[in-house]
Amino acid sequence: MGNNALQSVQAMASAPVPYRLAAEFREPPAAFEGCFTTFYHLTLEMPAGDARLTDYLQPEWGNLRFFCGSTPDASIGSSRVSGASFVATGPSSLPCRFSLGAVRMWGIGFLPLGWARFFDADASTCANMICDGASHPAFSRFAGLADTLCDPEATRDEQYAAIVAAMTKAMRPTRDDARIIRVNAALVRGDHASVHELADACAMSIRTLERVCMRYFGFSPKLLMRRQRFMRSLTTFMLQRGRRWTEAMDDHYHDQAQFTREFREFMTMNPSEYAALDHPILTSFMEARARVWGSAAQTLDPPAGLSSGGA
């Protein structure tokens, strides 16, 4: 896939107000292989200047987002942010509820290897956190990117180049690179039924697996396996409209009751409550991401060497 994959999508009929969403996905350079989910630019156009849309982001890896125009009101669990043009999140196992008006936005998604190479903080200390990135020590080093990413005179190519330059300057190798990639690949494949099986597949002890997961992935191996199973089910449901939850459930669920319990844990609501909500931004964005990038959600992106699309 080239560097200029553009996908525009229109509002769903059920959206509370008309809107137009355009998403452009940029492939990170080969030097960053395995570090990022994607660099993407999103434009949200609204007919009324003060109109806002509300949606829920699913659990994901860490992100930097730069908003030019309206700023989001957003929360993950008890963590909240409002009025910030540079919003950062750690890896999450909870939904991010947000409202947003007309905006241009750049997003940078970090895979666990990217967290290892670009952040000093343990991912577990930033888990389920959303914040003003300019004022948080884990993220403030990237605040200067806003000068270019929100410059109306800068071209999209110049903004992309600024991201690449900043990341090139900030990147450093780690001694755990190979371990991180093995764990990430095994989680995406999703063919291990227990932490013991996952540790064996990754050729490491359970204690080492737990250390790597908490340091770079943000959560314990068991929770990460459950989150992957849940995300496979959620994305199947979101991409195949009209499908029943029982048809979207991952094969590793014992029954619908187990799925419902985990849905409530990861999304803080029941499946029926979630299905009844409008998803004006997320559904359109996920469909565009799946068509252009080959994966509908960050947590389903494979790490280095396993992606057909170069993500």
Secondary structure, 3 states (H helix, E strand, C coil): CCCCEEEEEECCCCCCCCCEEEEEEECCCHHHCCCEEEEEEEEEECCCCCCCEEEEECCCCCEEEEEEECCCEEEECCEEEECCCEEEECCCCCCEEEEECCEEEEEEEECHHHHHHHCCCCHHHHCCCEEEHHHCCCCHHHHHHHHHHCCCCCCHHHHHHHHHHHHHHHCCCCCCHHHHHHHHHHHHHCCCCCHHHHHHHCCCCHHHHHHHHHHHHCCCHHHHHHHHHHHHHHHHHHHCCCCCHHHHCCCCCCCHHHHHHHHHHHHCCCHHHHHHCCCCCHHHHHHHHHHHHCCCCHHHCCCCCCCCCCC
